[in-house]
């Protein structure tokens, strides 16, 4: 009876080990599938209603920025335009207007485009207005802010003009808070 009990315990431990190994393999496969995803898997609508396909930017770094027209950081549009021009051979800047913080982007896509062009001479691509936090977060911002999806880090977007730098292969390098100027060494060191 004692031998039977020990045998049953051993079999139970063996089966539990097999189950745990199966779960570990399943977790690894899920992680691998998420790691295979890149920003090149995303397409978004532009301010003008055209498609912005991130796969078109393979081989260049991409700086994604959530923007707003009535924010204390709005003057960063000028630095974003400068960065876009100074590093045009190796960087694409893409602005994403969002009204998530203090109602500071109330305008329509047409109004936002006119504002950016008139006040800052923006020539880099601008996406249609999206949500960057909450239940209606745009899929691309879920990718950028969730480590399970981007494989690098979780980022809480705390305000307008949070920046995400993507490498030439479509993977997140790092994110930067609103107070980080687009032309700061924190960002430009990756472009030299």
C-alpha positions as CSV (number, residue, x, y, z in Angstrom):
1,X,0.0,0.0,0.0
2,X,2.9,2.3,0.9
3,X,4.6,1.6,-2.5
4,X,1.3,2.3,-4.3
5,X,1.0,5.6,-2.5
6,X,4.5,6.6,-3.4
7,X,4.0,5.5,-7.0
8,X,0.8,7.6,-7.2
9,X,2.6,10.6,-5.7
10,X,5.5,10.2,-8.2
11,X,3.0,9.9,-11.1
12,X,1.2,13.0,-9.9
13,X,4.4,15.0,-9.6
14,X,5.5,13.8,-13.1
15,X,2.1,14.9,-14.6
16,X,2.2,18.2,-12.8
17,X,5.8,18.8,-14.2
18,X,4.5,18.0,-17.7
19,X,1.6,20.4,-17.3
20,X,3.9,23.2,-16.1
21,X,6.3,22.5,-19.0
22,X,3.3,22.8,-21.4
23,X,2.3,26.1,-19.8
24,X,5.8,27.4,-20.1
25,X,5.9,26.5,-23.8
26,X,2.5,28.1,-24.3
27,X,3.8,31.3,-22.6
28,X,6.9,31.3,-24.6
29,X,5.0,30.9,-27.9
30,X,2.7,33.8,-26.9
31,X,5.7,36.0,-26.0
32,X,7.4,35.0,-29.3
33,X,4.3,35.9,-31.3
34,X,4.1,39.3,-29.6
35,X,7.8,39.9,-30.2
36,X,7.4,39.2,-33.9
37,X,5.0,42.2,-34.1
38,X,6.5,45.5,-35.1
39,X,5.2,49.0,-35.9
40,X,5.4,47.9,-39.6
41,X,2.2,45.9,-38.9
42,X,0.2,49.1,-38.5
43,X,-1.6,51.4,-40.9
44,X,-3.4,54.5,-39.7
45,X,-5.5,57.3,-41.4
46,X,-3.8,60.6,-42.0
47,X,-5.3,64.0,-41.3
48,X,-6.2,64.2,-45.0
49,X,-8.0,60.8,-45.0
50,X,-5.1,58.9,-46.7
51,X,-3.4,55.9,-45.4
52,X,-0.1,56.0,-43.5
53,X,1.5,52.6,-43.8
54,X,4.3,52.2,-41.3
55,X,5.9,49.4,-43.5
56,X,6.7,52.2,-46.0
57,X,9.3,53.5,-43.5
58,X,11.4,50.3,-43.2
59,X,15.1,51.2,-42.9
60,X,14.4,54.5,-41.1
61,X,13.8,55.3,-37.5
62,X,10.4,56.6,-36.7
63,X,9.5,59.1,-34.0
64,X,5.8,58.9,-33.0
65,X,4.4,61.8,-30.9
66,X,1.0,62.4,-29.5
67,X,0.3,66.1,-30.2
68,X,-2.2,68.8,-29.3
69,X,-2.8,72.3,-30.6
70,X,-3.6,74.1,-27.3
71,X,-0.9,72.7,-25.0
72,X,2.0,74.3,-23.3
73,X,4.2,71.9,-25.3
74,X,2.7,72.8,-28.6
75,X,5.8,74.9,-29.6
76,X,7.6,71.5,-29.8
77,X,6.0,71.2,-33.3
78,X,8.8,73.6,-34.5
79,X,11.5,71.2,-33.0
80,X,9.7,68.2,-34.5
81,X,9.8,69.9,-37.9
82,X,13.5,70.8,-37.5
83,X,14.3,67.2,-36.4
84,X,12.3,65.9,-39.4
85,X,14.3,68.1,-41.8
86,X,17.7,67.7,-40.2
87,X,17.5,63.9,-40.2
88,X,15.3,63.3,-43.2
89,X,17.6,60.6,-44.6
90,X,17.2,58.5,-41.5
91,X,14.1,59.5,-39.6
92,X,10.4,59.9,-40.1
93,X,8.4,62.0,-37.6
94,X,4.7,61.2,-37.3
95,X,2.3,63.3,-35.2
96,X,-0.9,61.9,-33.7
97,X,-3.3,64.6,-32.5
98,X,-5.2,63.4,-29.4
99,X,-7.7,65.2,-27.1
100,X,-7.0,63.0,-24.1
101,X,-5.4,65.7,-21.9
102,X,-7.3,68.8,-20.8
103,X,-9.3,69.0,-24.0
104,X,-6.3,70.6,-25.7
105,X,-7.0,69.2,-29.2
106,X,-10.6,70.0,-29.7
107,X,-10.5,70.7,-33.5
108,X,-11.3,68.6,-36.5
109,X,-8.7,66.9,-38.6
110,X,-8.9,69.8,-41.1
111,X,-8.6,72.4,-38.4
112,X,-5.6,70.6,-36.9
113,X,-3.8,70.4,-40.3
114,X,-4.4,74.1,-41.0
115,X,-3.1,75.0,-37.5
116,X,0.0,72.9,-37.8
117,X,0.9,74.2,-41.3
118,X,0.1,77.9,-40.6
119,X,1.8,78.1,-37.2
120,X,4.7,75.7,-37.5
121,X,5.1,74.9,-41.1
122,X,4.6,71.2,-40.4
123,X,5.5,69.0,-43.4
124,X,6.0,65.6,-41.6
125,X,3.0,63.2,-41.7
126,X,0.2,63.8,-39.3
127,X,-2.3,61.0,-38.5
128,X,-6.0,61.6,-38.0
129,X,-7.0,62.4,-34.4
130,X,-6.9,59.3,-32.1
131,X,-7.2,58.4,-28.4
132,X,-3.9,57.5,-26.7
133,X,-5.3,56.2,-23.4
134,X,-8.4,54.7,-21.9
135,X,-10.8,52.1,-23.3
136,X,-10.7,53.6,-26.8
137,X,-6.9,53.7,-27.1
138,X,-5.8,53.4,-30.8
139,X,-4.2,49.9,-31.5
140,X,-0.9,51.5,-32.4
141,X,-0.7,53.2,-29.0
142,X,-1.5,50.0,-27.3
143,X,1.5,48.5,-29.1
144,X,3.7,51.5,-28.1
145,X,2.7,51.5,-24.4
146,X,2.4,47.8,-23.5
147,X,5.6,45.7,-23.0
148,X,3.6,42.5,-23.8
149,X,3.2,43.9,-27.3
150,X,6.4,45.9,-27.9
151,X,8.8,43.7,-26.0
152,X,10.6,46.6,-24.4
153,X,8.7,48.6,-21.8
154,X,5.4,49.8,-20.5
155,X,4.8,53.5,-20.9
156,X,2.1,55.5,-19.3
157,X,1.3,58.5,-21.5
158,X,0.9,61.3,-18.9
159,X,0.4,64.2,-21.2
160,X,0.6,65.6,-24.8
161,X,3.9,65.3,-26.7
162,X,5.1,62.0,-25.3
163,X,7.5,60.5,-27.8
164,X,8.3,57.0,-29.0
165,X,11.4,56.2,-31.0
166,X,11.3,53.1,-33.2
167,X,14.4,51.6,-34.8
168,X,14.9,50.8,-38.5
169,X,13.4,47.3,-38.0
170,X,10.2,48.6,-36.5
171,X,10.9,47.9,-32.9
172,X,10.6,50.3,-30.0
173,X,13.9,51.8,-28.8
174,X,12.6,54.0,-26.0
175,X,9.9,56.5,-25.0
176,X,10.4,60.1,-23.7
177,X,8.2,62.3,-21.6
178,X,6.6,65.5,-22.7
179,X,9.4,67.7,-21.3
180,X,12.0,66.0,-23.4
181,X,12.5,68.3,-26.4
182,X,12.6,66.6,-29.8
183,X,16.0,68.0,-30.5
184,X,17.5,66.9,-27.2
185,X,20.5,64.7,-27.0
186,X,18.3,62.0,-25.4
187,X,16.7,61.5,-28.8
188,X,19.4,62.7,-31.3
189,X,22.0,60.4,-29.9
190,X,20.1,57.6,-31.7
191,X,20.2,59.5,-35.0
192,X,24.0,60.2,-35.3
